[in-house]
Amino acid sequence: IVLCGYDPAAKRIFFRQVGSAGSSFELTITKDTESKWNWQVVAGGLPDGKKFGGKGYWLFEDGGQTLRVIGDVTSDGMPTPRKLNDTHHRLDK
């Protein structure tokens, strides 16, 4: 189940998801610049009860043809944050 919305007072998008296997998370998204959007996992839980979180940003490049996901993700029992540096390319409009 996914719920998305916009909070005009805070100028942020919220995204909540609950998976059929028992995972759930809440993500907030705020616009930094025209091509940079910040994200933060404000609450996250896995089926085994572990908590997770993270923050970073999405960077849109090449006129929206490329999306870079930059950030850190943490979880209970994880000794160091997992670094995100993923690049996605649009194949067709």
C-alpha positions as CSV (number, residue, x, y, z in Angstrom):
1,I,0.0,0.0,0.0
2,V,1.4,3.4,-0.9
3,L,0.2,6.8,0.2
4,C,1.6,10.0,-1.3
5,G,0.7,13.6,-0.6
6,Y,1.9,17.2,-0.4
7,D,2.1,19.3,2.7
8,P,1.9,22.9,1.4
9,A,2.7,24.5,4.8
10,A,6.0,22.5,5.1
11,K,6.5,22.6,1.3
12,R,7.3,18.9,1.2
13,I,6.1,15.7,-0.4
14,F,5.5,12.7,1.9
15,F,5.5,9.1,0.8
16,R,4.4,6.2,3.0
17,Q,4.6,2.5,2.0
18,V,3.6,-0.7,3.8
19,G,4.7,-3.9,2.1
20,S,2.9,-7.2,2.1
21,A,5.9,-8.9,3.8
22,G,5.7,-6.4,6.7
23,S,8.2,-3.7,5.8
24,S,7.2,-0.1,6.0
25,F,8.7,3.3,5.7
26,E,8.0,7.0,5.5
27,L,10.0,9.3,3.2
28,T,9.9,13.1,3.0
29,I,11.0,14.9,-0.1
30,T,11.9,18.6,-0.3
31,K,13.0,20.7,-3.3
32,D,16.4,22.2,-3.0
33,T,16.9,23.5,-6.5
34,E,15.3,22.9,-9.9
35,S,17.4,19.8,-10.4
36,K,18.1,18.7,-6.8
37,W,15.5,17.2,-4.4
38,N,16.4,16.1,-0.9
39,W,14.9,13.0,0.7
40,Q,14.9,11.5,4.2
41,V,13.6,8.3,5.6
42,V,11.9,9.5,8.8
43,A,10.7,6.1,9.9
44,G,11.5,2.7,8.5
45,G,10.9,-0.9,9.7
46,L,11.7,-4.3,8.4
47,P,9.8,-7.5,8.9
48,D,12.3,-8.8,11.4
49,G,11.7,-5.7,13.6
50,K,14.9,-3.9,12.7
51,K,14.7,-0.1,12.1
52,F,16.3,1.7,9.2
53,G,16.7,5.2,8.0
54,G,18.6,7.4,5.6
55,K,19.0,10.7,3.8
56,G,20.3,12.1,0.6
57,Y,19.2,13.7,-2.6
58,W,18.1,13.0,-6.1
59,L,20.0,14.9,-8.8
60,F,18.3,15.3,-12.2
61,E,20.7,15.8,-15.1
62,D,20.8,15.9,-18.9
63,G,17.4,17.6,-19.1
64,G,15.8,15.0,-16.9
65,Q,17.3,12.1,-18.8
66,T,19.6,11.0,-15.9
67,L,18.7,10.6,-12.3
68,R,21.5,10.2,-9.7
69,V,20.6,8.9,-6.2
70,I,23.1,10.1,-3.6
71,G,22.9,9.4,0.1
72,D,23.4,7.1,3.1
73,V,21.2,4.3,4.5
74,T,21.5,2.9,8.0
75,S,19.9,0.0,9.7
76,D,20.0,-1.6,13.2
77,G,23.1,-3.8,13.4
78,M,24.8,-2.1,10.4
79,P,28.3,-1.0,11.6
80,T,28.6,1.8,9.0
81,P,26.1,3.5,6.7
82,R,25.7,2.1,3.2
83,K,26.6,4.8,0.7
84,L,24.3,5.3,-2.2
85,N,25.6,6.6,-5.5
86,D,23.3,5.2,-8.2
87,T,22.7,6.4,-11.7
88,H,19.5,5.8,-13.7
89,H,19.0,6.7,-17.3
90,R,15.7,7.3,-19.1
91,L,15.4,4.9,-22.1
92,D,12.4,6.5,-23.8
93,K,9.8,9.2,-23.1
